[in-house]
Amino acid sequence: MLARKFLNESVSQVTSNPTKITKVGNRSIEVPIATPWFESWRETFLKVQFPLDHEFTRHYLACFIGVSASEDNLTGTLTFMNQELSQSINANVNLANLPKWFGLTICKYYVMIHDSSTVDPNVARTSFDTLKTFHGESNCFLLSINSQHLDPTKVGPGAELWAPYVARRSNNPEEQTDVSSDQKPVHIDVAQDAVSTIIHPLSPEVDSINFNQSMGVSTDNKDQHLDQNNVRFGELLSSDDVIRIKQLMKDFVNKALIPYVESEIHNLTEIIANKKGVSRTLFSTTKRWFGMSKPGAQSPGAAPPPTSVVYSHDSQELQLRRLGDLCFMFGLYSLAFQAYHSAKRDFGADNAWLYYAGALEMASLSAYLANIETRKAMEYLEESINCYLNHCKIPQFATRATLLSFEFLKDIGSYAEAARQLVRMTSEESDLRSALLLEQAAYCYLYAASNLGRKYAFHLVLAGHRYSKAKQRKHSLRCYRQAYQVYENSGWSAATDHIHLTIGKHTASLQQLEESVASMTKLLGPSKQTPVQQEMYLRDYILTLQQLNKTSPHVDLSLPIPLVNQVTLEVLLGTPIDPEKHLGTPASGVQFNETKERTKRWNKLEEELVSVGNPKEALVFKPLVCLFNGNSCSNSSNLPVAVVREKICVKVELRNPMNISIHMKHFTLEINSTDVTVEHLPLTDLTLAPDCNTEITLSFVPQSPGIVNIVGINYQLCSSNRDDMIS
């Protein structure tokens, strides 16, 4: 739907903001300085709300009637336009159509448009004198435009005049919004946060639609889309034209609008005063005496009272609401509060809960702006929210009232109460709305007097989850990253595992594969998760790493499991003794896990043999070392010297820290050498049991002289079903 698209775009267009450092306990975390995505959504949410019949702040007070100075039948044209306007006003009194008008009599302002490039100024002046004769000088204005000659190399001052008000659309047809040619409001379901929208009359959307209609082109065919991004408005307006447009608005406000508003306030006040104290019917009077005065007065468990009360447009109750809205729009907040306060009592007596909640909402806002009493404003707003939720069953209006209450509570420093109200408005009806409100609740907990850091992180995780369901992955990722700053090294392994997994999946979907692999790597270790969950972690890690190898094969990453115990690492020059084969003891007699006593015995025996065979060498005897470990190889002068075409064996102790079995294939030693040919003797298959240590022996045979550096182990890590693997 159109409104849902606008709401999603308002959030997705802003995904990052500068951060600041905030203390949470003994931690320093980064938080956004502001949340422009929430402010953008709030502005859009309030704009796309459908104007109700009793909410006159969004009804039109005035209408511009424009006529060309070159019009031949000026009187007939104006008569026709006034008739059309009157029909629109009368037709929309009690119908859910747009536009909505403030009353049966509105402020009409007549603008005669004089195109300086085509119409003689004397003709325009004569026509304008005729216009003033019929409608009065204070209600008319002669506007001269297009005084500047077209110059493609220059941009006139009028081009920038409309720029802030004209929304450009994307060239991508898939990102464009379909609109109907008659510009009717688009209705959507309550669960989608909004109910209507209207295209701005200056938008290129309108030009494209009108042009397509004139050319007989269907607006539904996206292949015939016209690019309007190069259209520039106001290029023929000179500096004097711009000044005259500003003067038009100034004269309209001072000479027409303000006098009309003053007259309306006076008339409404007199009408209400004449009807004050007189009930409309005997039935209404009885209800005022014996009926409930507010929604909360009903007995527990009772069904909500009916809400089908409909007032005529000239009823006293709506006149009170109309007076309050008119005063509110022009900053007369004290007078507006009095009108709203009187109206809400009448609405409550009639069980008109939608009207009652709206009057409470505006009364609280007026009281707050007039500095009457903050506590009363908060009470009214809380009652309004409850009425919208429990009696009217209109969550988007309750959300609107909650947004107002949120700002009030922040202003007085009541962050904990603000968070409570925001959390109350979350539901399954709208994931995007719930995510935004949960995130704001998290910041409220952060800035509360008691600095509730864990509640801040928990609500950020909830917000990130709802952002993810709303397809806002960047915002979801941001929330999870912020929450992890609190949970890091906290000992809450289940929470950190969930955050790492979610960050890994979001970054993978956003093609940030290196960060995804780094996040999922933290899941492959000691954990309190079930074996099934750990198998899922391993499978997701392998799939992500495979994708990274395809897109960035130059990235060198080390597999996190199994762990290698480098302290017990040993290198044996020769073939180790196999105790299962009774073939005697080799001449060297050295094997892995050799004890110091056994080594001394073999060295002594070797020295005796050398002294018998060559007494001169015995004077400077140095035993032949065949077994090396980390200590014996620490000195570069004591490096192993092997024999070409004789086996070199390396004993490695591997540890599986996970609670599942790890399957690996094709174990070989990674050799770094440029001048030595090496024959690998691979270990074809290995399975490490859960949470255990295993020793393996890897071998290779050098085929030519040179220096060999053993820098690591190559192997293929497999998932539990052995279908997915990574090297």
C-alpha positions in Angstrom: 0.0 0.0 0.0 1.0 3.6 -0.7 1.1 4.8 2.9 3.1 1.7 4.1 5.6 2.4 1.3 6.0 6.0 2.5 6.5 4.9 6.1 9.1 2.3 5.2 11.0 4.7 3.0 11.0 7.4 5.6 12.9 5.0 7.9 15.2 3.3 5.3 16.5 6.6 3.9 18.3 7.4 7.1 20.3 4.5 8.6 23.2 6.1 10.5 24.0 9.0 12.7 27.0 10.4 14.6 27.5 8.7 18.0 28.6 9.8 21.4 30.1 8.0 24.4 27.8 7.2 27.3 28.7 5.4 30.6 26.7 2.3 31.5 27.9 1.1 34.9 31.7 0.6 34.4 31.3 0.4 30.6 31.6 3.1 27.9 29.3 2.5 25.0 28.5 4.4 21.8 25.0 5.6 21.2 23.5 7.8 18.5 23.4 11.5 19.2 20.0 11.7 17.6 17.5 9.3 15.8 16.6 11.1 12.5 14.9 7.9 11.2 12.4 8.0 14.1 11.7 11.7 13.5 11.3 11.1 9.8 8.8 8.2 10.5 6.9 10.3 13.1 6.5 13.1 10.6 5.3 10.8 7.9 3.0 8.9 10.2 1.3 12.1 11.3 1.0 13.4 7.7 -0.7 10.3 6.2 -3.4 10.0 8.9 -6.8 10.4 7.4 -8.5 13.6 8.7 -11.6 12.7 10.7 -14.8 14.7 10.6 -14.3 16.0 14.2 -10.6 16.8 13.9 -10.7 20.3 12.4 -7.0 21.0 12.7 -6.6 19.2 9.4 -9.6 20.7 7.6 -9.1 23.5 5.1 -9.9 27.0 6.4 -9.4 28.8 3.1 -9.4 28.3 -0.6 -7.4 30.1 -3.4 -9.5 30.7 -6.5 -7.2 31.5 -9.4 -8.3 32.9 -12.7 -6.3 34.1 -15.7 -6.1 37.7 -16.6 -6.8 36.7 -20.2 -10.1 35.1 -19.3 -12.8 36.3 -21.7 -15.9 35.4 -19.5 -14.5 36.4 -16.1 -17.9 36.6 -14.3 -19.1 33.3 -15.7 -15.9 31.5 -14.9 -15.9 32.8 -11.3 -19.5 31.8 -10.8 -18.8 28.3 -12.0 -15.8 27.9 -9.8 -17.7 29.1 -6.7 -20.5 26.7 -7.5 -18.0 23.8 -7.8 -16.5 24.9 -4.4 -19.9 25.1 -2.7 -20.8 21.6 -4.0 -17.5 20.2 -2.7 -18.1 21.8 0.7 -21.7 20.6 1.0 -20.9 17.1 -0.3 -18.2 16.5 2.3 -20.0 17.6 5.4 -20.8 14.0 6.6 -18.9 11.9 4.1 -15.4 10.4 4.3 -14.2 12.1 1.2 -11.4 14.6 0.7 -10.8 17.5 0.9 -12.3 18.2 4.3 -13.5 21.8 4.9 -13.6 23.6 8.2 -17.2 24.7 7.9 -19.9 25.7 5.4 -18.4 29.1 5.1 -14.7 29.3 4.4 -12.2 32.1 3.5 -12.1 32.6 -0.2 -9.2 34.5 -1.8 -9.3 35.4 -5.4 -6.0 35.5 -7.3 -5.8 36.9 -10.8 -2.7 35.5 -12.6 -1.2 37.8 -15.1 1.3 36.1 -17.5 3.5 39.0 -18.4 4.8 37.2 -21.5 1.4 36.8 -23.2 -1.1 39.3 -21.7 -1.1 43.1 -22.0 -0.8 44.8 -18.5 -3.7 47.1 -19.2 -6.0 44.2 -20.0 -4.9 42.6 -16.7 -5.5 45.7 -14.7 -9.0 46.1 -16.2 -9.9 42.5 -15.4 -8.6 42.9 -11.9 -10.7 46.0 -11.3 -13.8 43.9 -12.3 -12.7 41.2 -9.9 -12.4 43.6 -6.9 -15.8 45.0 -7.7 -17.5 41.7 -7.1 -15.4 40.3 -4.2 -13.8 43.2 -2.4 -10.3 44.6 -2.5 -9.1 42.8 0.6 -10.0 39.4 -0.9 -8.3 39.9 -4.3 -4.7 40.0 -5.5 -3.1 40.6 -8.9 -0.1 38.3 -9.4 2.2 38.9 -12.2 4.5 36.0 -13.2 6.8 34.9 -16.0 8.5 38.2 -16.3 11.9 36.7 -17.1 12.9 35.6 -20.6 13.9 31.9 -20.9 17.6 31.4 -20.8 18.7 27.7 -20.8 22.2 28.7 -19.4 20.8 30.4 -16.3 18.5 29.3 -13.5 16.1 32.0 -12.4 15.4 32.8 -8.7 12.0 31.1 -9.0 13.5 27.7 -9.7 14.8 27.5 -6.1 11.5 28.8 -4.7 9.6 25.5 -5.3 12.5 23.1 -4.8 11.8 22.3 -1.1 8.2 21.5 -1.9 8.5 19.4 -5.0 9.5 15.7 -4.3 11.5 14.2 -7.1 10.9 10.5 -7.8 13.3 7.8 -8.7 14.1 6.7 -12.3 13.7 3.1 -11.3 10.1 2.1 -12.1 10.1 -0.5 -9.4 10.6 2.1 -6.8 7.9 4.4 -8.0 4.4 4.7 -6.6 1.3 4.1 -8.6 -1.3 6.8 -8.2 -4.7 7.2 -9.6 -5.5 10.0 -12.0 -8.2 11.5 -9.9 -5.9 11.8 -6.8 -8.4 10.1 -4.5 -7.1 9.2 -1.0 -5.7 5.7 -0.7 -7.3 3.8 2.2 -5.3 1.1 4.0 -5.9 -1.1 7.0 -5.5 0.2 10.6 -2.7 -2.3 11.1 -0.6 -0.5 8.5 -0.2 2.7 10.6 -1.9 5.0 8.1 -5.0 5.5 6.1 -4.5 7.9 3.3 -2.2 10.2 1.3 -2.6 12.8 -1.4 -0.1 13.7 -4.1 1.2 17.3 -3.8 -0.2 19.5 -6.6 3.3 20.6 -7.5 4.7 17.1 -7.6 6.1 15.8 -11.0 3.8 12.8 -10.4 0.8 15.1 -11.3 2.5 16.4 -14.4 3.3 12.9 -15.6 -0.3 11.8 -15.0 -1.8 14.8 -16.8 0.6 14.5 -19.7 -0.1 10.8 -20.1 -3.9 11.4 -20.1 -3.6 14.1 -22.7 -1.6 11.8 -24.9 -3.8 8.8 -24.3 -1.1 6.9 -22.5 -2.0 4.5 -19.7 -0.5 5.4 -16.4 -0.4 1.7 -15.4 2.2 0.8 -18.0 5.6 1.1 -16.3 7.4 0.7 -19.6 6.0 4.0 -20.8 7.2 5.9 -17.7 8.3 9.5 -18.4 11.4 10.8 -16.7 10.4 14.0 -14.8 13.6 14.5 -13.0 14.8 17.1 -15.5 11.7 19.3 -15.1 12.5 22.6 -13.4 9.7 24.8 -12.0 9.7 28.6 -11.9 12.4 29.3 -14.4 10.5 32.3 -15.9 10.0 33.9 -12.5 12.1 37.1 -12.0 13.1 38.5 -8.7 10.2 40.9 -8.8 7.8 37.9 -9.4 9.2 36.2 -6.3 8.7 39.3 -4.3 5.1 39.5 -5.5 4.4 35.9 -4.6 5.6 36.6 -1.0 3.5 39.7 -0.9 0.5 37.6 -2.0 0.9 35.4 1.0 1.4 38.4 3.3 -1.7 40.1 2.1 -3.7 36.9 2.2 -2.9 36.3 5.9 -3.3 39.9 7.0 -6.3 41.0 5.0 -8.3 37.8 4.5 -7.3 34.9 6.8 -6.9 36.6 10.1 -10.1 38.7 9.8 -11.9 35.5 8.8 -10.5 33.6 11.9 -11.4 36.4 14.2 -15.0 36.5 12.9 -15.3 32.7 13.2 -14.1 32.7 16.8 -16.6 35.4 17.6 -19.5 33.6 15.8 -18.7 30.2 17.4 -18.4 31.8 20.8 -21.8 33.4 20.5 -23.5 30.2 19.2 -22.1 28.1 22.0 -23.1 30.7 24.6 -26.7 30.8 23.3 -26.9 27.0 23.5 -25.1 26.6 26.8 -27.0 24.7 29.5 -29.7 23.4 27.1 -29.6 19.7 26.4 -30.4 18.6 22.9 -33.0 16.0 23.9 -34.6 14.5 27.0 -32.7 11.3 26.4 -29.5 13.2 26.4 -30.4 15.0 29.6 -31.2 11.6 31.3 -27.8 10.2 30.2 -26.0 13.3 31.7 -27.7 12.6 35.0 -27.4 8.8 35.2 -24.9 7.8 32.6 -21.2 7.3 32.9 -19.0 10.4 32.8 -15.9 8.7 31.6 -14.8 5.4 30.1 -13.2 4.1 33.2 -16.4 4.3 35.2 -17.8 1.0 33.8 -17.7 -2.1 36.0 -14.8 -4.6 35.6 -15.5 -7.2 32.9 -18.4 -5.3 31.4 -18.6 -4.8 27.6 -17.5 -1.4 26.3 -20.3 1.0 25.8 -21.4 1.7 22.2 -19.3 4.2 20.2 -21.7 4.8 17.3 -22.7 8.3 18.3 -22.7 10.7 15.3 -23.2 14.4 15.6 -24.5 16.8 13.0 -22.1 19.3 11.7 -23.9 22.2 13.5 -24.3 20.4 16.9 -23.1 22.3 20.0 -20.5 19.6 20.8 -18.8 19.9 17.4 -19.0 23.7 17.5 -17.1 23.5 20.8 -14.5 21.2 19.2 -14.4 23.5 16.1 -13.8 26.5 18.3 -11.0 24.7 20.2 -9.2 23.6 17.0 -9.4 27.1 15.5 -8.0 28.7 18.7 -5.3 26.0 18.8 -4.2 26.5 15.2 -3.6 30.2 15.9 -1.8 29.9 19.2 -4.7 30.8 21.6 -3.9 27.8 23.8 -5.7 28.9 27.0 -9.0 29.6 25.1 -8.5 26.3 23.2 -8.1 24.4 26.5 -11.4 25.8 27.8 -13.2 24.7 24.7 -11.7 21.2 24.7 -12.5 20.8 28.4 -16.1 21.7 27.8 -16.4 19.5 24.7 -14.8 16.4 26.4 -17.5 16.6 29.2 -20.3 16.6 26.6 -18.7 13.8 24.6 -18.2 11.7 27.7 -21.8 12.2 28.8 -23.0 10.9 25.4 -20.6 7.9 25.4 -19.0 9.2 22.2 -15.7 7.8 23.0 -13.9 8.6 19.8 -14.8 12.3 20.1 -14.1 12.1 23.9 -10.6 10.7 23.3 -9.8 13.3 20.7 -11.0 16.2 23.0 -8.8 14.8 25.8 -5.8 14.6 23.5 -6.1 18.2 22.3 -7.0 19.4 25.8 -3.7 17.9 27.2 -1.7 19.4 24.3 -3.3 22.9 24.9 -2.8 22.7 28.6 0.9 21.8 28.1 1.5 24.6 25.6 -0.3 27.1 27.7 1.7 26.0 30.8 -1.6 25.5 32.7 -0.8 22.4 34.6 1.6 19.7 33.4 0.2 17.0 35.7 -3.3 17.6 34.3 -2.0 17.4 30.8 -0.4 14.0 31.5 -3.6 12.7 33.1 -5.7 13.7 30.1 -3.3 12.2 27.6 -3.1 8.9 29.5 -6.9 8.7 29.6 -7.0 9.5 25.9 -4.6 6.7 25.1 -6.6 4.2 27.1 -9.8 5.3 25.5 -8.4 4.9 22.0 -7.1 1.4 22.8 -9.8 -0.1 25.0 -13.0 1.5 23.6 -12.3 2.9 20.2 -10.0 0.0 19.2 -8.0 2.4 16.9 -4.3 1.7 17.7 -2.9 4.3 15.2 -4.7 7.1 17.1 -3.4 5.7 20.4 0.0 5.7 18.8 -0.4 9.4 17.9 -1.4 10.3 21.4 1.6 8.2 22.8 4.0 10.2 20.6 2.7 13.4 22.1 2.9 11.9 25.6 6.4 10.7 24.9 7.6 14.2 24.1 5.9 15.6 27.2 7.5 13.0 29.5 10.9 13.5 28.0 10.6 17.3 28.6 10.0 16.8 32.3 12.6 14.1 32.6 10.2 11.2 33.3 12.0 8.7 31.1 10.9 5.5 32.8 7.2 6.4 32.4 7.9 7.4 28.8 9.4 3.9 28.2 6.4 2.2 29.7 4.0 4.0 27.4 6.1 3.3 24.3 6.3 -0.4 25.1 2.6 -0.6 25.7 2.0 0.5 22.1 3.9 -2.4 20.6 1.9 -5.1 19.0 1.9 -7.6 16.2 0.0 -5.3 13.9 3.0 -3.3 12.7 6.6 -4.5 13.0 8.1 -1.2 11.9 6.1 0.9 14.4 6.9 -1.6 17.2 10.6 -1.5 16.3 10.8 2.3 16.4 8.9 2.5 19.7 11.0 -0.2 21.3 14.2 1.5 20.3 13.0 4.8 21.8 12.0 3.0 24.9 15.6 1.6 25.1 17.0 5.1 25.0 14.6 6.2 27.7 15.9 3.4 30.0 19.5 4.5 29.2 18.8 8.2 30.1 16.7 7.4 33.1 17.9 8.5 36.5 18.9 5.0 37.5 20.7 4.3 34.2 19.0 0.9 33.4 21.7 -0.5 31.1 20.5 -4.0 30.9 16.9 -2.9 30.1 18.4 -0.6 27.4 20.2 -3.5 25.8 17.2 -5.9 26.1 14.8 -3.5 24.4 17.4 -2.8 21.7 17.5 -6.6 21.0 13.7 -6.6 20.8 13.8 -3.5 18.5 16.3 -5.2 16.3 14.1 -8.3 16.0 11.1 -6.2 14.9 13.3 -4.2 12.5 14.3 -7.5 11.0 10.7 -8.6 10.5 10.0 -5.3 8.9 12.8 -5.8 6.4 14.9 -3.0 7.8 18.1 -5.0 8.2 20.5 -2.0 8.5 18.5 -0.7 11.5 18.3 -4.1 12.9 22.0 -4.6 12.6 22.6 -1.2 14.3 20.4 -2.2 17.2 22.2 -5.5 17.8 25.6 -3.9 17.6 24.6 -1.3 20.2 23.2 -4.0 22.5 26.3 -6.2 22.2 28.3 -3.4 23.8 26.4 -4.1 27.0 26.4 -7.9 26.8 30.0 -8.3 25.8 32.0 -10.2 28.5 29.0 -10.2 30.8 28.7 -14.0 31.1 25.3 -14.0 29.5 26.3 -16.6 26.9 22.8 -17.2 25.5 22.2 -13.5 24.8 25.6 -13.0 23.2 25.1 -16.1 21.0 21.8 -14.8 19.8 23.4 -11.4 19.0 26.4 -13.0 17.2 24.1 -15.2 15.1 21.8 -12.3 14.1 24.7 -10.0 13.3 26.2 -12.8 11.2 23.0 -13.3 9.2 22.3 -9.6 8.7 25.8 -8.8 7.6 25.8 -11.8 5.2 22.5 -10.6 3.6 24.1 -7.1 3.3 27.2 -8.7 1.6 29.4 -7.7 4.5 30.9 -11.2 4.5 34.1 -10.6 6.4 32.2 -9.2 9.4 29.7 -12.0 9.1 32.4 -14.6 9.3 34.0 -12.8 12.2 30.7 -12.7 14.1 29.9 -16.4 13.5 33.4 -17.5 14.5 32.5 -16.4 18.0 29.8 -19.1 18.1 32.2 -22.0 17.5 33.5 -22.5 21.0 32.4 -23.6 24.5 28.7 -22.9 24.8 25.6 -23.8 26.8 23.6 -24.2 23.6 22.1 -27.6 22.7 23.9 -29.8 20.2 21.3 -29.1 17.5 21.8 -25.4 17.9 25.5 -25.7 17.7 25.2 -27.9 14.5 23.2 -25.0 13.0 25.9 -22.5 14.0 28.6 -24.7 12.3 26.5 -25.1 9.1 25.8 -21.4 8.8 29.5 -20.6 9.4 30.6 -23.0 6.7 28.0 -21.7 4.2 29.0 -18.1 4.9 32.7 -18.9 4.5 32.1 -20.6 1.2 30.3 -17.5 0.0 33.2 -15.3 1.1 35.7 -17.6 -0.7 33.7 -17.2 -3.9 33.5 -13.4 -3.8 36.9 -12.7 -2.2 39.3 -15.6 -2.7 42.3 -13.5 -1.7 41.0 -13.2 1.9 43.1 -15.4 4.2 41.1 -16.7 7.1 42.0 -19.2 9.8 39.4 -21.8 10.8 38.5 -21.4 14.5 38.1 -25.1 15.2 39.6 -27.4 16.2 42.0 -25.7 18.6 45.7 -26.5 18.4 47.7 -26.9 21.6 51.1 -25.5 20.5 52.7 -26.3 23.8 52.6 -30.1 23.1 53.6 -29.7 19.5 56.5 -32.1 18.5 58.5 -32.8 15.4 60.2 -36.2 14.8 62.8 -36.8 12.2 62.1 -40.4 11.1 59.3 -42.9 11.6 57.8 -43.1 15.0 57.6 -46.5 16.7 54.3 -48.3 16.3 53.8 -50.3 19.5 51.3 -52.6 17.8 54.0 -53.9 15.4 56.7 -56.0 17.1 59.5 -55.2 14.7 62.1 -54.3 17.3 63.4 -50.9 18.2 65.0 -48.7 15.6 68.6 -47.6 16.0 67.7 -44.2 17.1 65.2 -45.5 19.6 63.4 -42.1 19.8 59.7 -41.7 19.7 57.0 -39.2 20.6 56.4 -38.4 24.3 60.0 -39.4 25.1 60.9 -39.0 28.7 64.1 -37.2 29.8 65.5 -40.3 31.5 65.1 -42.3 28.3 66.6 -39.6 26.2 69.7 -39.5 28.5 70.1 -43.2 28.2 70.1 -43.1 24.4 72.5 -40.2 24.3 74.9 -42.0 26.6 74.7 -45.1 24.4 75.4 -43.0 21.3 78.4 -41.4 23.0 79.9 -44.8 23.9 79.5 -46.0 20.3 81.1 -42.9 18.9 84.0 -43.1 21.4 84.7 -46.7 20.2 84.4 -46.0 16.5 86.1 -42.5 16.4 87.7 -41.5 19.7 88.6 -38.0 18.3 85.0 -37.0 17.8 84.1 -38.2 21.3 86.1 -35.4 22.7 83.5 -32.9 21.3 80.6 -35.2 21.3 77.2 -33.7 20.3 74.2 -36.2 20.4 72.0 -36.5 17.3 68.7 -34.9 18.1 65.7 -36.4 16.3 62.8 -35.1 18.5 62.0 -31.4 18.7 59.4 -29.4 20.5 58.8 -25.7 21.1 61.6 -25.4 23.7 64.3 -27.2 21.6 63.5 -25.1 18.5 63.5 -21.7 20.2 67.2 -21.2 19.2 67.8 -20.7 15.5 71.2 -22.5 15.8 69.4 -25.7 17.0 67.1 -26.2 14.0 66.3 -29.7 13.0 68.4 -31.2 10.2 66.6 -33.9 8.3 67.6 -36.3 5.6 66.2 -36.1 2.0 63.6 -38.7 1.3 63.2 -39.6 4.9 59.9 -39.0 6.7 59.3 -36.1 9.0 56.5 -36.5 11.4 54.6 -33.8 13.4 52.5 -34.7 16.4 49.6 -32.2 17.0 47.1 -32.2 19.8 43.7 -31.0 18.7 40.9 -29.9 21.0 37.2 -29.8 20.1 35.6 -27.2 22.4 32.0 -27.7 21.1 29.4 -30.1 22.3 29.1 -31.8 18.9 31.4 -34.0 16.9 33.6 -32.3 14.3 34.3 -34.0 11.0 37.4 -33.2 9.0 39.0 -34.5 5.9 42.4 -34.4 4.0 44.7 -33.3 6.8 48.1 -32.1 5.5 50.8 -29.8 6.8 51.1 -26.4 5.2 54.7 -26.1 4.0 56.2 -22.7 3.2 59.3 -23.4 1.0 60.4 -22.1 -2.4 63.2 -24.6 -3.2 62.1 -27.9 -1.7 59.8 -30.4 -3.3 57.6 -32.1 -0.7 55.6 -35.3 -0.8 52.6 -35.0 1.6 51.3 -38.1 3.4 47.7 -36.9 4.2 45.3 -38.0 6.9 42.2 -38.7 5.0 39.5 -38.6 7.6 39.1 -37.6 11.2 36.2 -37.1 13.6 36.7 -35.3 16.9 34.4 -36.3 19.7 32.5 -33.6 21.6 34.6 -31.6 24.2 37.7 -33.8 24.0 41.4 -33.7 23.1 42.9 -35.9 20.3 46.5 -36.4 19.1 47.2 -36.9 15.5 50.4 -37.4 13.5 51.0 -35.7 10.2 53.9 -36.6 7.9 55.7 -35.5 4.8 58.9 -36.5 2.9 61.3 -33.8 1.5 62.4 -34.8 -2.0 65.2 -32.2 -2.4 67.6 -30.3 -0.2 66.6 -26.9 1.2 64.9 -25.1 4.1 61.3 -26.2 5.0 59.0 -24.1 7.2 55.9 -25.7 8.7 53.4 -22.8 9.1 50.1 -24.5 9.7 47.6 -27.3 9.0 45.4 -27.6 6.0 42.1 -29.5 6.3 38.5 -29.5 5.2 35.9 -28.8 7.9 32.6 -30.5 7.3 29.1 -29.9 8.8 27.3 -32.7 10.7 25.9 -34.2 7.5 29.3 -33.9 5.7 27.6 -32.3 2.7 29.0 -28.8 3.4 32.7 -28.3 3.8 35.3 -25.6 3.8 39.1 -25.7 3.6 
